[in-house]
Amino acid sequence: MEIRTSMDWADVSRELGKIGRRASPDPKLTKLLHNIGEMVRKASNMEIEIRRRRVIPIAYTELIAKINEEIRNLEMLLLMATLAK
């Protein structure tokens, strides 16, 4: 799973939440999901500026890449939690 814009986060977070509830009720995993959501909020604010200025800053591209990396890491942790169950 990955996102291209902050609009994609709703579906991805819902899916990760479902997997997390089935895998393990570990609060650390919930915290990781919340932290990714905070980064997505930051990206959403940047997208507003992008629409205004019509220029995509490098910081936005890097933030989206970081978010996708964190999503992949969380997916791996959820997979390991599921297998350990």
Secondary structure, 3 states (H helix, E strand, C coil): CCCCCHHHHHHHHHHHHHHHHHHCCCHHHHHHHHHHHHHHHHHHHHHHHHHHHCCCCHHHHHHHHHHHHHHHHHHHHHHHHHHHC
